[in-house]
Each structure stands twice: as structure tokens, then as C-alpha cells.
Amino acid sequence: MPRIPVSPLKDSLVSSPVRNATNKETGLTKAMGLFDEKTNIVEKLKKNLVVLRLLGKGGSASVYMVREKNGDKPYAMKIQVKDTIWDENIDCVNNEIEVLRKLDREGFPFFTQVAMAVQDKDNLYAFLAFEQGGDLGKQLERCNWIFTIEQVRFYFTEIIVGLAKIHSLGYIHRDMKPENILIGSDGHVRIADLGTVARPEVMIRFDAVMTIYYTPPECTYTPARRYDHAIDWWSVGVMIIQCGTGRHPFDGYLPDAERELYSCIRDYEFVKDPKYACNVKKDAPKEVLEMYSLVAVMLELEPEDRLGVMGFIERREDGSRIDRTRKFGDAKATYPADVLSHPFFQFHEDGSVVEGMNEETIIRKGLVPPTPQHFKTMDDAACFPEVSLDEDDIEFKGFGRAADPMAWLSRANEFSAFLC
């Protein structure tokens, strides 16, 4: 597999602490004085950064678009309040930064780049590449809530290759959903929000941490049951049918109807769902039928039967099964070849082969994005919803304060992926 050219982000104003820990004169680390033990990081942030926009805010984290006062390149600054991070989630917080750094070093695409991660006594600050295209959910909204077959094939080809990479490192994502798939200014996908990634072999608790509408059956039980990377493939299957038809399998349930929704998920049979039956006709386009076939084997109730866990299987009327897995690349092509070998990814409506559907082309971002991206400036955030900044946001006052300020040094050791 060829080495992917390194992004200019590495040589820009914000430099990775992994590469530059011994170079105190490089990038934003120099401006902020992060290597001076007497420096207050937050004070340096106030002096050297401009908050341009609030991109999103959750229970324990906020994401802002920022830039240096003397620069023009924007970044997404993710801030997490330490006191809202449970002890069992500390590893996940560190994993996000460490996994992104590893992928960045390898030059692997389809993930947002982390430029720097620092902390003070109250908060964690991660500086990430600003992805101008917004998230897949907003992209879907701009397309009147339904993608073309070409869009579904393109986006989910890159999502599947990226997800398989996380799995190959021994992690599972655990929160795959359209809002966690960003679109770069180049039109290619970036899997984001890796704050839930974990290694199943070392996990002690197997709680359902994913968004409720993308929860697989094995995560709906009480007490919680063990699960593995098969949960991610269920979520991807839900995303595919949602994007390809404009209908979510569980859109009839309110978010607070957890018990009813979980009961539905445990008994869900995609092939019998009346919402989609009207599209499965003998005269339906072949590509649509193949998409339904793909989703059907991703939404198997039994994790071991899901595509992504097993090869593509054709089920005959007599109940027998035929392995139709098509390997691409060389004869030893492996995961995610079993997923991308599905006819939906390999063939057009007329039966012609989809060009570039091989691992080397995909990873060098050789597939052409079906949705052109046009931006006026580097900080054009038109793809993000308008969220007003208040004075606390602008002055960096709206962030959490440690309940026990004297304990911050010990907590600093817990978040080893963040410089302090």
C-alpha cells in the first residue's frame, strides 16, 4: 500500500506535539508557550486565539472554530470539562487523541487530523482540522433527505474503509451516525468524534453509548451484554438505508421512548419492514435492490451473521446459503474486502464494473466525490448551523471549573494524551 502524502496541516501554524515535543520554536506551541512550566495555557489561548464561531455544544464538550490572531487558517477547538468525564470514560478520551495521532502518522485518510491536545486544571483542549463540509446529516438535509445511489456508494465506501481501519487497530467506534461523519473541503469523508472508541478485549463495562436510533440489538439488554465490532456494522446499515431512502427504520419512535424502541430493535426484521416494501419490486432498479440486499445482511439480528463479520452470503428460497464474496485487489485481499465485495459497491445499474473500487484507489482518495464543494474562504462555515456566540464563549469564560482545584495535578496524569 503506497504511503499517502502528508497533509499541509502538519506544516501549518498549529503543529503536532508528538512531532515537535523537542522543538520549542515550532508553530502555535511557541506562541502559546506550552513548554514553559509557569505558563497558564488558558491565558495564552485568550491572547493568541480568536473564537470565530460555536460549531456545536454537548453535555461535556463544546466545539469552536478558532484561528490565531495573526493567522488565517481555522481550526476546530474541542473543549471537554474534566469534571464531567466519568472515570470509566477516561481511557476513551485518551484513545481518541492517540488513535487520531496514529492514523495521522500513517497518512491514513478519512479521519480528521489532530494538531495539538493540551489541558489545564479544568478542561481538555483538542485542536482539530476544520472540516468545511459539515457533517453527513447536514449534507443529507441539503439533498432533501435522500442521497442518490452514487452518493450512497461513494460516502459509504470511504466510511467502510475508515471503519475497518479502526477495527484493524483493535478498536470499535461505538457511535456511528451521520452527525459523526464530517465532509472535508475536498468532498471526502472524515470519521469524527472518536471519544467513544474502545478495545472490547479490555472493556469492563459494555454499556450502550451510541445514539439510541443506531443501537444494535445486542446493546439493548439489561444487564448489558458483551459486544464487539459487529455493533458498528449494524449502525452503518441503518445509516445506509436512511441515506438511500430518506426513511429511518425507527423514525416512528421518540427519543424518550427507549423501552419501546429497544423492544422494536430486538425483534426488527428489515426484509419485513413495510416502510421499504414498496421499493422492493421486480421492476425496481437493480442498484436499489442491491442496496436493500446490502442493508439486509448488515441488519442481521445475530452479530455473527452480519456483513462485515462474515462474507457476503446469498440466501436461497430453500434456506441454503451460497458464499458470493468477491475479493478485490489481490487474491489475499482481506477485510474490508468482504463488505466492498458486495455487488452494490461493485456494479452499476447496467452491470458495468464500478471503476476505482479497489483498496489502493480508495485509500489515495481516487474516487471522485459526487457532491462538489465550493467555499468562498478558508473559514467559510456555511455548512454549519448558525449558533450565536455569547460573551462567555468569546472571552473563554464558559468552560467548566474543577470542583477540587487542588486535585488537578493528579487528574492531569489521567489524561496522558493531553499536554499540560
Secondary structure, DSSP 8 states (H G I E B T S, - for coil): -------GGGGSSS--HHHHTT-TTSHHHHHHTTT-TT--HHHHHHHHEEEEEEEEE-SSEEEEEEEETT----EEEEEEEGGGS-GGGHHHHHHHHHHHHHHHHHT--SB--EEEEEE-SSEEEEEEE--TT-BHHHHHHHTTT---HHHHHHHHHHHHHHHHHHHHTT-B-S---GGGEEE-TTS-EEE---TT-B-TTT-S-----S-GGG--GGGS-SS-----THHHHHHHHHHHHHHHHS--TTTTS-TT-HHHHHHHHHT--GGG-HHHHTT--TTS-HHHHHHHHHHHHHS-SSGGGSBTTB--EEE-TTS-EEE-----SSTT--TTHHHHTSHHHHB-TTS-B-TT-SHHHHHTT-S--SS----SSTT--TTS------HHHHTT-SS---SSGGGHHHHHHH-TTSB-
